[in-house]
Amino acid sequence: MSTSKARLRGADIPASSITPREVATGRRRFLQASGIGLTGMGGAALGLLPAGEAFAAESPGTGLAKLAATRNAQYVVTDKPTDIKDVTTYNNFYEFGTDKSDPARRASTLKPRPWQVAIEGEVKQPKIYDLDALLKLAPLEERIYRMRCVEGWSMVIPWVGYSLSALIKQVQPTGNARYVEFVTLADPKQMPGLSYPVLSWPYVEGLRMDEAMHPLSLLTFGLYGEVLPNQNGAPVRMVVPWKYGFKSAKSIVKIRFVEKMPQTSWNRAASNEYGFYSNVNPEVDHPRWSQATERRIGDGGIFTPKRKTLMFNGYADQVASLYQGMDLRKFF
Amino acid sequence: MSNARDGSRSANRPNRWVPWAKVVVFLLALAPLLRLVVYGLTDQLGANPVEFITRSTGTWTLVMLCITLAVTPVRRVTGMSWLLRFRRMLGLFACFYAALHFATYFWLDQWFDWASILRDVTGKRPFITVGFVAFVLMALLAITSPHAVMRRLGGRRWQRLHRAIYAIAVLSILHYWWMKAGKNDLAEPLIYAIVVTGLLGARVIWALRRPLRRQS
């Protein structure tokens, strides 16, 4: 296994895996100069970039609009990033169907612009943010996180976003706010999967306040240097890397600050299988399968054995203290 | 089932083209495996190839099982008794894909983690328990499929044993159903369930009718 807790600090990242500063900054200058950062024709710009110009992990991209961001070396795992094709074609996003190939095939009906996110509940500044306002709220960072699905597979994805805490600080939750609830868009016109009552729509997820404030909790707008593809939760989603993937709500339209633990969609569907916390934990099996190992997507061939799952998905150094004194078998 | 009666009739009128047709059916039945090999060599198995192989071999087990179960009703309805001569090969192909399916599970998926496999098979994952039972039964039928074994067992005992195919069909559907139930996504297993219900239901209806006919 090439991963260790220390890696996250970025102390021993091989220089070869980091985009050179001049390339990164040159790219940003280019994007700013041409004014295509977010809304422009990113795909057209691709052909103009000098050869060897690399967005995160040398991805050829998908032709979506570029999203300029500075890599935050503090949050870069050195595992090999998953191929962008796999990241964008193998998704769980039940609003577009339950098969993992459904979202990529069917999510073109989603309109990620214009988009608004409502901040509600126990906050001093309830507000409806326009997507552009949200994008400008804090500097965008690129972070390479591990992503572990509850189904036993994992990826490594270069996300673009900023810590959710930046938004939380701005809207100032009241003393009553103990949890944050995320609500996903539920528009049957844009989301064909909603016609099947697989889950109770809209999709709801939640975090405890201290989890939401943790710097790792990323309010995410892009991946691989581009805006989020629809199937990955465009235009704004959460990424909580030490929890199973389903904890990270996609296509968020509402963020509510609440006093009581939110009733999340999966917890409601099968409370014995999906707890509120759903921290990645190799020692606590899913009732129907082991969580001890995982299949890293794109890692070797079919004869590559699964790898061992790390406690808190390898982020134990950062987040274990959040759960001190809690019985993680009970609060799974 | 009344293969003895029809078997003797077809024996009197040998269809000389049947051996050739068997070669064609054999090659057709290998096509799903060939497809997997080609996909594997050309990197077309998707983001999670092991999952793809597992699902593909599982699907083809079910398809072969349904085709095998269709032989008797189709023969009965159409009177094409030469169909019977394909039944064993089709059944063996069902077992072949089931074996690939099981091998994918214990090799590529579980990587010979026998402790974990034992937990799955003994009830940690009931859908695997059910699938495993179906596979063991299927293997038993495959082993006893040669004529020599049939002779040694005696026709009646052999036939009684091979009626386990009905249980295998039901267990296979249940296996697929439970696997998909986690996602509340039962459209596909429902199709197979309807087909198998039809194929087994026809037998039940004929079995119920037979004594009535004798009375009249």
Chai-1 contact restraints between the chains, C-beta under 6 A:
chainA,res_idxA,chainB,res_idxB,connection_type,confidence,min_distance_angstrom,max_distance_angstrom,comment,restraint_id
A,D86,B,A47,contact,1.0,0.0,6.0,A-B,restraint_1
A,Y90,B,A47,contact,1.0,0.0,6.0,A-B,restraint_2
A,T98,B,K183,contact,1.0,0.0,6.0,A-B,restraint_3
A,T98,B,D185,contact,1.0,0.0,6.0,A-B,restraint_4
A,V198,B,N184,contact,1.0,0.0,6.0,A-B,restraint_5
A,R288,B,R125,contact,1.0,0.0,6.0,A-B,restraint_6
A,S290,B,S116,contact,1.0,0.0,6.0,A-B,restraint_7
A,I297,B,A47,contact,1.0,0.0,6.0,A-B,restraint_8
A,I302,B,P49,contact,1.0,0.0,6.0,A-B,restraint_9
A,I302,B,V50,contact,1.0,0.0,6.0,A-B,restraint_10
A,I302,B,L108,contact,1.0,0.0,6.0,A-B,restraint_11
A,P305,B,W111,contact,1.0,0.0,6.0,A-B,restraint_12
